[in-house]
Amino acid sequence: MNNDSLAKQQWQKQLSALWPAIKASLARVRKPCIRKHCPACARGDKHPAWLLSLSYRGRRTTMYVPAALAPTVRKAIQNGHKIEWLLYRAGPELVRKHRQKRQNR
C-alpha cells in the first residue's frame, strides 16, 4: 500500500467519524405562539424555540428545530466546523507533498 492510499484511508476515517455534519448556525430564540389567548404570551414571556439558519446557493433559509433534536444539530454543526478545518489544512498539505515529489526526482 503506498503513502497516498494510506493517507486517503486516514482522511476517509476522519471524515466518517464526523458524521452527521452540517454548515449552519443554531440559535435559541423566544417567539410568541399562534394561540389567541395564550397566558405566557399575554405576560410577554413568549416561548423558547430553536432556529437553524443555513445558506444554499446564496439564499439564506431558516427553519424551526424541535427541542429534542437541538443537541444533535449542535453536534452536527461542530462536526461541520471540524471538516472545514480539515479542508483548510488539506490545501497546504497537497502543495507540500507536490514539492517533496519534485525534490526527490
Buried (B, 14 or more C-beta within 10 A) or exposed (E): EEEEEEEEEEEEEEBEEBEEBBBBEBEEEEEEEEEEEBEEBEEEEBEEBBBBEBEEEEEEEEEEBEEEEBEEBEBBBEBBEBBEEBEEEEEEEEEEEEEEEEEEE
